Amino acid sequence: MRLLVFTVVGLIALVIAYAFSLGGTVAALIFLFILFNGVLDRWARPLLEWIRS
């Protein structure tokens, strides 16, 4: 569910960046940055819990 939220937020940021005429490349980089943050958050959570225990 959280990955879906990060994807939707990334798509919204992509559309807003494109609307401000930042260009397709910058808009795509913003989308990928937000999406990869969601993926890394999901990947790092078990690792951090393992370290804390």
MOCOR-V113555 format. One line per field, one symbol per residue. ss: DSSP state (A for helix, B for strand, O for the rest). phi: phi as a letter, one per 30 degrees, with the letter a starting at -180 (. if undefined). Layout:
# MOCOR-V113555
ss->???
phi->???
This chain:
# MOCOR-V113555
ss->OAAAAAAAAAAAAAAAAAAOOOOAAAAAAAAAAAAAAAAAAAAAAAAAAAAAO
phi->.dddddddddddddddddddidjdddddddddddddddddddddedddddddd
